[in-house]
Amino acid sequence: MAAGYRAEDDYDYLFKVVLIGDSGVGKSNLLSRFTRNEFSLESKSTIGVEFATRSLQVDGKVVKAQIWDTAGQERYRAITSAYYRGAVGALLVYDVTRHSTFENVERWLKELRDHTDPNIVVMLVGNKSDLRHLVAVQTDEGKAFAERESLYFMETSALESTNVENAFAEVLTQIYRIVSKRAVEGGEDAVSGPGKGEKINIKDDVSAVKKGGCC
């Protein structure tokens, strides 16, 4: 978490992260749990787009995440290109109790890759892990898909607050490491590089991302 003495707008990096996946998988609750530590049982569909921010410390730097959440329904698809623009990280979410939401992950991933830099950091998230008695997608199934597609992987519960912090923090840490590594490799010019609040597009560095599942 950002140190208390820093103002809300005082940060070293700003990264845009998008939440994608079918409607009803819990994207909005993942967002509210991470940014406000809230969870709502009154599940209502997100209309259009909303976003929230939160700052974390990564390697001594303050990284501000701007996390975008959109409706999963087809009828809002017109917003895609603007929604994805500038995103350097994504949480691709499915519901472990509904196998159809996992089957659609491949389509979401293709859409994400069609609209973003190929080296975007992607975390596959199996949400609602608290509903153990209703599980329809086994952990190994999610892990295998993540490994095949070189994604990070975690199972979360927005309800119980399990792994929500870890999932977002891992994505932000990996983005930061790619960016800072590239700055070092690029020499002095790059180090003076992204100014405060500048969004960073990840390019060139594949090695830091192409790692199957995080755990």
C-alpha positions as CSV (number, residue, x, y, z in Angstrom):
1,M,0.0,0.0,0.0
2,A,1.1,3.5,-0.6
3,A,2.8,5.1,2.4
4,G,0.5,7.4,4.3
5,Y,2.5,10.5,3.9
6,R,2.1,10.6,0.1
7,A,-0.8,12.5,-1.4
8,E,-3.4,10.6,-3.5
9,D,-2.0,12.1,-6.7
10,D,1.6,11.5,-5.8
11,Y,2.8,8.4,-7.6
12,D,5.7,7.3,-9.7
13,Y,3.8,5.2,-12.3
14,L,0.3,5.0,-13.6
15,F,-0.8,1.7,-15.1
16,K,-4.1,1.0,-16.7
17,V,-5.5,-2.5,-16.0
18,V,-8.7,-3.9,-17.5
19,L,-11.1,-6.5,-16.2
20,I,-12.6,-8.8,-18.8
21,G,-14.8,-11.9,-18.8
22,D,-18.4,-12.9,-19.0
23,S,-21.2,-11.0,-17.2
24,G,-21.8,-12.2,-13.6
25,V,-18.3,-13.7,-13.0
26,G,-17.6,-11.1,-10.2
27,K,-15.5,-8.5,-12.0
28,S,-17.2,-5.5,-10.2
29,N,-16.8,-7.1,-6.8
30,L,-13.1,-7.9,-7.5
31,L,-12.7,-4.2,-8.3
32,S,-14.6,-2.9,-5.3
33,R,-12.8,-5.4,-3.0
34,F,-9.4,-4.3,-4.2
35,T,-10.0,-0.6,-4.3
36,R,-12.5,0.0,-1.5
37,N,-12.5,-3.4,0.4
38,E,-16.2,-3.7,-0.3
39,F,-18.3,-6.6,-1.5
40,S,-22.0,-6.4,-2.6
41,L,-24.3,-9.4,-2.6
42,E,-26.7,-7.3,-4.7
43,S,-25.2,-8.4,-8.0
44,K,-26.2,-5.9,-10.7
45,S,-24.7,-5.7,-14.1
46,T,-22.3,-2.9,-14.9
47,I,-23.7,-0.6,-17.5
48,G,-21.0,0.7,-19.8
49,V,-17.7,1.3,-18.1
50,E,-16.5,2.3,-14.6
51,F,-13.1,2.5,-13.2
52,A,-11.4,2.9,-9.8
53,T,-7.9,3.6,-8.6
54,R,-5.6,2.3,-5.9
55,S,-1.9,2.8,-5.2
56,L,0.6,0.1,-4.1
57,Q,4.2,0.2,-3.3
58,V,6.4,-2.0,-5.6
59,D,10.1,-2.1,-5.1
60,G,10.0,1.2,-3.2
61,K,8.0,3.0,-6.0
62,V,4.4,4.1,-5.7
63,V,2.4,2.4,-8.6
64,K,-1.1,3.7,-9.1
65,A,-3.4,1.3,-10.8
66,Q,-6.3,2.6,-12.8
67,I,-8.6,-0.4,-13.1
68,W,-11.4,-0.5,-15.7
69,D,-14.5,-2.6,-15.4
70,T,-16.9,-3.2,-18.2
71,A,-20.2,-5.0,-18.7
72,G,-19.6,-8.6,-20.1
73,Q,-22.8,-8.5,-22.2
74,E,-22.5,-8.6,-25.9
75,R,-24.5,-5.4,-26.4
76,Y,-21.8,-3.2,-24.9
77,R,-19.1,-4.5,-27.3
78,A,-18.9,-1.2,-29.2
79,I,-16.8,0.2,-26.4
80,T,-14.0,-2.3,-26.8
81,S,-11.2,-0.4,-28.6
82,A,-11.4,2.6,-26.3
83,Y,-11.7,0.3,-23.3
84,Y,-8.5,-1.6,-24.2
85,R,-6.5,1.4,-25.4
86,G,-3.4,2.0,-23.2
87,A,-4.0,-1.1,-21.0
88,V,-0.7,-2.7,-19.8
89,G,-2.4,-5.4,-17.7
90,A,-5.6,-7.4,-17.6
91,L,-7.4,-9.7,-15.3
92,L,-9.3,-12.3,-17.4
93,V,-12.0,-13.5,-15.0
94,Y,-14.2,-16.6,-15.1
95,D,-16.6,-18.1,-12.5
96,V,-15.4,-21.5,-11.1
97,T,-19.0,-22.6,-10.7
98,R,-20.0,-22.0,-14.3
99,H,-18.0,-23.9,-16.9
100,S,-19.4,-21.8,-19.8
101,T,-17.6,-18.7,-18.4
102,F,-14.4,-20.7,-18.6
103,E,-15.1,-21.9,-22.1
104,N,-15.5,-18.2,-23.2
105,V,-12.0,-17.3,-21.8
106,E,-10.4,-18.1,-25.1
107,R,-12.6,-15.7,-27.0
108,W,-12.0,-12.9,-24.4
109,L,-8.2,-13.5,-24.6
110,K,-8.3,-13.3,-28.4
111,E,-10.2,-10.0,-28.2
112,L,-7.8,-8.7,-25.7
113,R,-4.8,-9.6,-27.8
114,D,-6.4,-8.1,-30.9
115,H,-6.7,-4.7,-29.1
116,T,-3.6,-4.5,-27.0
117,D,0.2,-4.8,-27.1
118,P,1.2,-8.4,-27.4
119,N,3.2,-8.3,-24.2
120,I,0.4,-7.1,-21.9
121,V,0.5,-8.8,-18.5
122,V,-2.5,-11.1,-18.2
123,M,-3.7,-12.9,-15.1
124,L,-6.3,-15.6,-15.5
125,V,-8.6,-15.5,-12.5
126,G,-11.0,-18.2,-11.4
127,N,-13.3,-16.3,-9.1
128,K,-15.9,-17.5,-6.5
129,S,-13.5,-20.1,-5.0
130,D,-15.5,-19.9,-1.8
131,L,-18.3,-21.9,-3.5
132,R,-16.3,-25.1,-3.2
133,H,-19.3,-27.4,-3.3
134,L,-20.4,-26.0,-6.6
135,V,-17.0,-26.0,-8.4
136,A,-17.4,-26.8,-12.1
137,V,-13.9,-25.8,-13.3
138,Q,-11.1,-27.6,-11.5
139,T,-8.0,-25.7,-10.5
140,D,-5.8,-27.9,-12.8
141,E,-8.0,-26.9,-15.8
142,G,-7.5,-23.2,-15.2
143,K,-3.8,-23.7,-14.6
144,A,-3.3,-25.8,-17.7
145,F,-5.0,-23.1,-19.9
146,A,-2.8,-20.4,-18.3
147,E,0.3,-22.4,-18.9
148,R,-0.6,-23.0,-22.5
149,E,-1.3,-19.3,-23.1
150,S,1.6,-18.0,-21.0
151,L,-0.7,-16.3,-18.5
152,Y,-0.4,-15.9,-14.7
153,F,-3.1,-17.8,-12.8
154,M,-4.9,-17.4,-9.5
155,E,-8.2,-18.5,-7.9
156,T,-9.9,-15.8,-5.9
157,S,-12.9,-15.1,-3.8
158,A,-14.1,-11.5,-3.8
159,L,-16.6,-12.5,-1.1
160,E,-14.0,-13.9,1.3
161,S,-11.3,-11.5,0.0
162,T,-9.1,-14.5,-0.9
163,N,-6.2,-13.7,-3.3
164,V,-7.8,-10.5,-4.6
165,E,-4.9,-8.4,-3.3
166,N,-2.4,-10.9,-4.6
167,A,-3.9,-11.1,-8.1
168,F,-3.8,-7.3,-8.6
169,A,-0.4,-6.9,-6.9
170,E,1.2,-9.6,-9.0
171,V,0.0,-8.0,-12.2
172,L,1.2,-4.5,-11.2
173,T,4.5,-5.9,-10.0
174,Q,5.1,-7.7,-13.3
175,I,4.2,-4.6,-15.3
176,Y,6.6,-2.5,-13.2
177,R,9.4,-4.9,-13.5
178,I,9.1,-5.0,-17.3
179,V,9.0,-1.2,-17.5
180,S,11.9,-0.7,-15.1
181,K,14.0,-3.4,-16.8
182,R,13.5,-1.8,-20.1
183,A,14.4,1.6,-18.7
184,V,17.7,0.1,-17.4
185,E,18.5,-1.6,-20.7
186,G,17.6,1.5,-22.6
187,G,20.3,3.6,-20.8
188,E,19.9,7.1,-19.5
189,D,17.3,8.3,-22.0
190,A,14.9,5.7,-20.9
191,V,15.6,6.2,-17.2
192,S,14.4,9.8,-17.4
193,G,11.6,8.2,-19.3
194,P,7.9,7.9,-18.4
195,G,6.9,11.0,-16.6
196,K,4.7,11.0,-13.6
197,G,1.2,9.9,-14.6
198,E,2.3,8.8,-18.1
199,K,0.7,5.5,-19.2
200,I,3.3,3.0,-20.4
201,N,2.9,0.7,-23.3
202,I,4.8,-2.5,-22.9
203,K,6.8,-3.5,-25.9
204,D,9.9,-5.4,-26.7
205,D,10.3,-7.4,-23.5
206,V,8.7,-10.8,-23.8
207,S,10.8,-12.7,-21.3
208,A,9.3,-11.2,-18.1
209,V,5.8,-12.0,-19.2
210,K,6.0,-15.4,-21.0
211,K,5.9,-17.4,-17.9
212,G,3.2,-20.0,-17.3
213,G,1.0,-19.6,-14.3
214,C,2.3,-17.8,-11.2
215,C,1.6,-20.5,-8.6
